[in-house]
Amino acid sequence: MLRNALWEGMVAGAAGAAVMTVGEKIEQAITGRPNSHVPARVLARLTGASEAAGKHSTALNWTMHFGQGVALGVLRSVMAEVGLRGPLASAKFTVVRLTNDQILENATGVGAPPQTWPRSELVIDVLHKGVYGFVTGAVADALAARRGPGPGGLHAELVPGRHADVGPLPRSMAAGRKAHRGT
């Protein structure tokens, strides 16, 4: 399971980051909003690079932008592997993506809490991260679905709906087991 989640998550995250980037560029062309150098500044702070390097470095910007997208894609792939799939799972993952940004930006002193931002900037950020979250989720879900519903999905199939008296799946059907992976 984890081997699949790693490479499939990287693919899903890269796809999500690419689609998000295209959307950002279209939005910037329409709104006139300039490029953000926050990702580069965060990466410069995290790596100890000079402050000047983070000011306008396109290389640092792209590295952080796509690096976060690819890395977090692995988490979404793990979600899909265990059966957390579909729009609700992608919405939950979008919150994780937004939270990840805020932790890094605020911890490094590069950003401020979102509640202090102008509403228009907040809406744009949530929109773009939503695109990332849902595209990443769609790709991760499609890749994981090739191996079946995952242990959570199998458990849900035992009895429709949520019931307190439904026990766990047999260990042989749980994540990482040969019977589950179909090998």
Buried (B, 14 or more C-beta within 10 A) or exposed (E): BEEBBBEBBBBBBBBBBBBBBEBBEEBBEEEEEEEBBBBBBBBBBBEEBEEEBBEEBEEBBBBBBBBBBBEBBBBBBBBBBBBBBEEEBBEBBBEBBBEBBBEBBBEBEBBEEBEEBEEEEEEBBBBBBBBBBBBBBBBBBEBBEEBBBBBBBBBBEEEEEEEEEEEEBEEEBBBEBEEBEEE
